[in-house]
Amino acid sequence: MQDLSKVMAKQDAAAAAPADEEEVDETGIEPRDIDLVMTQASVSRAKAVKALKAHDGDIVSAIMELTA
């Protein structure tokens, strides 16, 4: 049987590693729009960019998607 503290440490490390830290192409998206979506929806930069691209740069729709 594995030591419980080792198992918990592995789970904590996995949870702490953000899954969406990959670089995303921000071409065509205003940096201030990305920052606004990040702040309002409390998401990573990658998630904000993906949502903005999915909604053709529409800030409100991107925020609504991320907070729904």
N, C-alpha and C positions, 0 to 999 in steps of 0.2 A: 504494500500500500504506500502510495506517495505521501510525503509530508504535506499536510494541508496548506501550510504557509507557502510552500513552493508552488502549489497549484494556484493559489490565490494571487501570488506575485505574477505568474504567467498571464492570468486573466487581466490583471490590472495593466500590465504592459501592453497587452493586445488592445485593451479599451483606450489606452492613452494615445496609441498610434492612429492618427486620423487617416481614414480610408480615402479621403478625397483631396489629398495634398498634391496630386499630380498637376503638372503644368497644363493650363488650358489656353487656347488661342483667344485672346481678348480683342482681336481685330474687329473693328466696327462697333465696339462697345466703349462708351465714354467711361474713363476711370472714376469720375464722380458718381456715375450711375451705379457702378459696381459697389463702390463704398456705401452708397445709400441703401442698396438692397442688403448688403452684408449687415449693416447696422440695424435696419428695421426688422429683418427676418432672423437675425442672430445666427447667420450661417457663414461657412467658409467662403473664401474668394472663388474657389472652383465652383461651388454650388450656385453662387450668385451669378457667375458668368454663364453657366449652363442654363439657368432659368431665364436670364435676359435673352440669350440666343434663342431659346425655345419660344419666346414671346416677342421676337423681332424687336428687342430693345424696350419693350413696354414695361416700365418700372412697376407700375401698380399691379399688372398681371403677374409679374415675376414674384413680387412680394406675396400676393394672394396665394400663388401656388405653393410657395415655401412655408407659409404659415397656416395653411388649411389642414 
